[in-house]
Amino acid sequence: MISMVMVAVGVYARLQKHTEMSCLEVDPAILLIVVGVLTFLITFCGCIGSLRENICLLKTFSFCVTIIFLLQLAAGVLGFVFSDEARGKVSQVINGAIVHYRDDLDLQNLIDFGQKEFSCCGGVSYKDWSQNMYFNCTDANPSRERCSVPFSCCLHDNNQAVINTMCGQGMQARGYLEASAFIYTNGCIDKLINWIHSHLFLLGGIALGLALPQLVGILLAQLLINQIGDQIKLQLYNQQHRADRWH
């Protein structure tokens, strides 16, 4: 039921968009649909397999959950072992998101939330926003947002009566020291990595919380498979025993 809700929300979000994404890996709606469909198929096998005592479906469920668990484990290990490569992948995703910032409303909201939450701007620095066609700082760019940064990069004053949503105007043309009086100049990549390093125990607890239900599901599926197999063997034995008695 949860997976069906995820698919419905993802489809609705996708239908509300009027533009085609050229970089689907950063589209939250597509991601939600894919995860929802996969979750539905896997849990369907486990649920129907348990109700109907179907060994084939139960083995499919157990195999899929095992693969997912191993992939999660491998991703965690590789993330620590190849931290530089992981940083490069994070940089690639963030830069791709910056390029498509204005193309997708969900992506835009996600980036704005991240920049506000981590008090950062851009990937490595605020000047990374020049990768976006609207914020590009070249003279050939006719956009009114040329050399600017999004409002989510701006420093916020709680005592300010009127919020200046154009506070990022022309900030890329300014130096770090001058711009730092108005916006966050540090990039989000280092902020994100530092946050991960400082919350390793929390992330480990979340990973363990996700892994335990998977392990329990695998264990229960295997136990049920063994019980069904024993019942089948017992039925075959009884049938054979009755046939021998008739003979």
Protein Blocks (a to p, Z undefined) as FASTA:
>chain_A
ZZmmmmmmmmmmmmmpcbdcfblklmmklmmmmmmmmmmmmmmmmmmmmmnopaklmmmm
mmmmmmmmmmmmmmmmmmmmmmmlmmmmmmmmmmmmmmmmmmpmklmmmmmmmmmmnopg
hjklmklmmmpmklpcbfklmbfkgoiacfklpccdfklmbacfklmgoklmpcfklmmm
mmcfbdfklmmmmmmmmmmmmmmmmmmmmmmmmmmmmmmmmmmmmmmmmmmmmmmmmmmm
mmmmmZZ
